[in-house]
Amino acid sequence: MSLLAHTGDGWPWLIVGAVAALTTHELLHYVVLRALVTIAVTGTLVGSLKLFFHRKRPSGQRGQLYFSFDHHSSPSGHAARVAALAVVLASSYQAVAVPLAMWALLVALSRVVLGIHYFF
């Protein structure tokens, strides 16, 4: 579950996206650029909402990076990032829409199972 949850980390997606944006085919370049903008917008929105709601995290996995870097639980940046990426990628590659939707759902659930976020 932890590995699945970490697929929603922001910094690897930014690094992969930046490298891919420099080295890919024109169509992929466009998709990667859309994904990078999506990550930035989602991060800004989630960060703003966390400052507004100030909901503390549940007691799971204390001492982990999540609790030292980000004390607020709601909304989940990982779940929001993966859901937004799934929508953007599925809009360009419809054949992978279902696996992307499953990935987004599983990342969101993994955050709850690990005790890093609340279900509601």
Residue pairs with C-beta under 8 A, 6 or more apart in sequence:
1 110
1 113
1 114
2 110
2 114
4 106
4 107
4 110
5 78
5 107
5 110
5 111
5 114
5 116
7 82
7 103
7 107
8 77
8 78
8 79
8 81
8 82
8 107
8 111
9 78
10 39
10 43
10 77
10 81
13 35
13 39
13 81
13 85
14 36
14 39
17 32
17 35
17 36
17 39
18 36
20 28
20 29
20 32
21 29
21 32
21 33
21 36
24 32
27 92
30 92
31 88
31 89
31 92
31 93
34 88
34 92
35 85
35 88
35 89
38 84
38 85
38 87
38 88
39 81
39 84
39 85
41 84
42 77
42 80
42 81
42 84
43 77
43 81
45 80
46 75
46 76
46 77
46 80
46 81
47 77
49 74
49 75
50 70
50 72
50 74
50 75
50 77
51 72
53 72
53 74
53 75
54 72
55 72
55 73
55 74
55 118
56 71
56 72
56 73
57 66
57 67
57 71
57 72
57 73
57 116
57 117
58 73
58 115
58 116
58 117
58 118
59 115
60 114
60 115
60 116
61 67
61 114
61 115
61 116
64 116
66 116
70 77
73 116
73 117
73 118
74 117
74 118
76 108
76 111
76 116
76 117
78 107
78 108
78 111
79 104
79 107
79 108
79 111
79 117
82 103
82 104
82 107
82 108
83 104
83 108
85 100
85 104
86 97
86 100
86 101
86 103
86 104
89 96
89 100
90 96
90 97
90 100
90 101
111 117
112 118
112 119
